[in-house]
Amino acid sequence: MRSVARVLCQTHLLTSTTLSMHTKCRGGAYPFTKDKVQRVQIPDSKVDWDVEFAEYLPPCYTAPHILAAPPYADPEIGAAGFKPRWNALDGRVSRCSHVKPYDVVDGFPRNVCGRTGVAGRGALGRWGPNHAADPIVTRWKVADGKAVIHEKTRKPILQFVCIQRRDSGHWAIPGGMVDPGERVTTTLQREFLEEALNSLEMTEKQKEKSEKQLKELFKGGVEIYSGYVDDPRNTDNAWMETVAFNFHQDDLQGVLYSMLLHAGDDAKAVKWQDISSTLNLYASHEDMIEKVAHRHQAHWSRNLAVLPTCVCVFCLLVCTTH
């Protein structure tokens, strides 16, 4: 099997990703700094690095816990012996972007999505792309043994396992960082077990049972997204990217209806969340969930009028004009 690092280095050649303008990592204070580090305000017209912005002088910030050199973090640029191979597989660490090769200016990698208002690494460990993996585990909402149909869209309601992040309090898809050399499939299952089932506090027997229950489910994942994440922690020189897979169960009496969720690790709460366009999730997670809803032809939009039983052209015209 190829390591995930090697797969990541090939992704921008295999996957076409359309970048939208990032917004959640622009403006205001950088997260976890108690308003001490303020981002430079950037008009939409000057986010792109190719646009001249002579007065752009962002503060440089790297969090103290990153400067303390935990095992997952890079040294500072210019540190003795640190000679990263940008846009390449650097030992077991992938420094490739899912999106496209990024520019390196004066020794510093530049965010593939443009300016963010702050330089340095912020709260991220790696310079350049920081790779994560997000498992989107879904099932149909059920009542009285039948799938629940939304009264307006007349589509079945999908649910996904949703965790509340311990660091920010935001609700999100469970997920985490890909370890150097680790396969994405391993990361996806490990993070789900740790954050949604609290496997870190399980006995070996309990963990083995949970892994066995999920084995078949995690064999059938479908890649939903691969690319940049509009994460509040992003900076000009370090940013989040992810691979998101959907693991879905159609069986209305399958293992996902009997499995007990228990928040653990970086999650302080976990629940089955109904999927709809009213969701307010961390970073780019809403966009990924929307892709899953459309893939399963499930309810999403809250703006549609109630459709009549007869969905003919005439009826639709009447409903949309009154």
N, C-alpha and C positions, 0 to 999 in steps of 0.2 A: 504493500500500500504506500502511496505517496504521502509525504507529510503535508499538513495543512499549509505550512510555510511555502512549499513549492507550488501548491495549488493556488495560493493567494498571489504569487508572483505571475501567474499566467492569467489571472482573472480579467485584467483590463484588456487582454487580447481576445477573450472569449465572450465577454458580456458588454452589451451596449447600455450605458447608464446615462440618463438625461439629468443634468444638474439643474435644480431650481435654486433661486437665491436663498441663502441661509438667513434666518431672522432671529432664532433663539440664542445665537451666540454673538449678538450685536447689541450694543447699547446697555446702559446701566452698569451695575457693579458686577465684577466677576464673582462667581459662586464661592461661598465659604470664606470670603474675605471681610465680612462685616462692613461692607461698603468702602473699605480702604483702597481697593483697586478699582478704579472707574475706567470703563472702556471709552476710547475715543469714539465720538459719534460719527457715523459714516453714512452719507446719503446713498440711497440705492444706486444712483448713477456712478458711484465711485467704489463700489465693492470690488469690482474686477481689477486685478493687478495690472492689466494692460491700460487702464485709464489713469492718466496723470493725476496725482494727489500730493503735490509738493509739501503741503503743510501737515501731512500725516506723520505724526510722531507718537506712536502708541507706547504706553508704559510696558515694561518688561517684567513679567511675573512668573515665578515658578514656586509652587507651594512648598512650605518647609518640609512636609513629610516626603516629598519627592526629592528634595535636596539632601535629605538624610540617607539617600541611596538604598532604598529597599531592593530586594533581588530582581523585581520586575522592571525597574527603572533604568534608563540610560544615564551615563555620566553627562556632565555639561559639555556643550560644544567647545572644543579646544582642550579638553582635559587630556592629560598624558595617556597615550595608548588607545584613545577612542577615535577610531577612523571608520565611521559607518559607511556602508556601501548603499548609497541612496538608490531608490528605484530598483532594488535587487534583493535577492535572498542573501542576508548577511549572517552567515553561520546558520543557526536555527531560527533566527528572527527575520520575519518578512518585513521589508521596508518598501514593498510595492503597494500601490494604491489599487483598489478595485476599479477606480474611475478612469484614471489616465496617469501617465508619468507626470510628476510634479517638478516644478523648478526649484533649484537650490541656489540661493543668492547669498554671497559672502559666507558660505558654509552652513547656512540655515535653510531647511526645507520650507517651501511656501504652501500654505493651505490651498488645496485644489479648488476650493469654492470661493476664494477671495479673502479680502480683509475682514478682520473680526474686531478690531479696536484694541487688542492687547497682544503683545508678543511673549516669547518664552514658551514654557510647557504648561503653565497653569497647574491643574491638578492631574494631568495625564503623565504617564510614565515614560512614553516613547516620544522622541522627536519624529515628526512626520505622522504617518497613519498609525493609529492604535486599533488593532483588530479585535472585534467582538463577534459573538454568535448569539442569535436570539431564537429560541424555540417558541413558535406560536401554536399552542395546543388547543384544539377546538372540538366542540361537540354541539349537537342541536339542543336548544332549550326544550324541555319536555314537561308536559302536564297531563296527568291521567294516562300515561303511557304513549302519548302522541306528541309529535313535534308541534310547538306553538307557532301559529301563523300571525304575523303582524296585521292589525286591523286595517291599516291604510295601504301598505304596499302589497299585501297578500303574499308576502314571501316569508319563509321560515326564519326564525330568529336564531342566530348563531351565538355561541358563548365561547370565550377564551379564558385561559388561566391568567389572571392579572395579579401582579404583586405591587405592594406599596414600598417604594425605595426607602431604605433606612437613612440615606444621606440627605435627601431633599424632601421626602414626604410625598413625592409625585407617584401616581399610579403608572405602571409600565408593564411591558412584556418582560417575563423573567429572562435573564441572560447574563453574559459576563465575558471576560477577556479570554481570548484564545492563547493558551500557553505556547511558548516557543516549541515548534516541532509537533504540536498537537493537531490531530485531525478534527475538522469542524464537527463531524458527527459525534465525536467524543465530548467536545465542549458543550454541544447542545443538550445531550442527555445529562451530563454532570451538572450543568447549571440548573436544569429543571429539577433534578433530584435535590440539589442543595437549597434552592430558593423556594420551591413550591411544596416540597415534601419533607424538608428539614433532614436530609439524609446524614448530615454531619453529626446529628445526635442519635442516629439509629444504631442499634446493635448490628453486627455483621449479618445476622440471620434476617433481620428486618430489611436491611439494605438489599440483600440478595433477593428477597421476595419482591420488593418494589421494582428492582431492575428486571426481574423476570416478567412482571406484569406489563412493563413498558416496552419490552424487547420488540414485540411485533409492531407496536404503534410507531416506534422510532425507526423501524426499517423502511417505512413508507413515506418519508418526508418529501415534500415538494418545495423547491427553492422559490421563495416569493420575492426576495430582494437581495441585491448585492451592491453595496456602494456607500456613499457618504451619509453620515448621520448629522443632522442639525442639532448638535448637543451643546448645552450651555457651557460646557467645559472647554470647548474648542478654542484654540488661539490661532494666531498667524502661522505658528510653527509646529503645532501639534493638533491633531484632530481625530475624531472617532469615525470608524467605518465598520460595517457589519455585514454578515450574511444571515438572512432570516429564512427559516424553514417552517412550513406549516405541517403539523402532524394532526390529522383529522380522523375522527371516528364517527362513522355513519350509524353503527349499531346502537339503537336506543336503549339497549340493556348491557352495553359493553363495560369494560373495566373503568372507563372515565366516570361512570355514574356511581360507582361504588368506592372509588379511591378517595381517601380523606386527605384534603389539602392541609398543610401545616407549614407556616412561614419559617424560613431559616436563613442563615448566612446574612446576605445584604438586604434581605426582605424583612419588613416588620409586620406585614399583613399579606394575606393572599385570599383570593376569591374567584368564583366563576362570574365573569362579567358579560352581560348582554352586549352584543355588538350593534352599534348604531353611529350615525354621524354626530351625535351629541357628545361623544367621548372627548375627554380632555386628558391626553396622555403625555408622558415625558418625551422630549426630543422629537424624532421623526416617527414615533411609534404609531400615531394615528394613520399615517400614510400606509404603513405596512398592513395594519388591520383592515383598512379599506380595500386593499388589494385582495386580502383573504376573503372578505365578504363578497366581492364581485366574482371571485373564482368559484365560490360555492353557490352563486346566485341567491344569496341570503339578503335579508333586510339590511338596508343601510340608510337611505335618505329619510329625513324626518319632514321634508317639505312637500311630499306628494299628497294630493287630495285622496280621499277614500274612493277606490275604484268600484264601479258597479259590478254585479255578478257577470253581466254580459260585457266583456271587454272588446267591443267592436269599435270601429273607427268613429261612428256617430256618437256613441256613449262617451268616448274619450274626449271628443270635441266639446260636448256639453259640459263635462266635468271640469275641463280646463278653462272654460269661458264664463263660468258662474261662480 
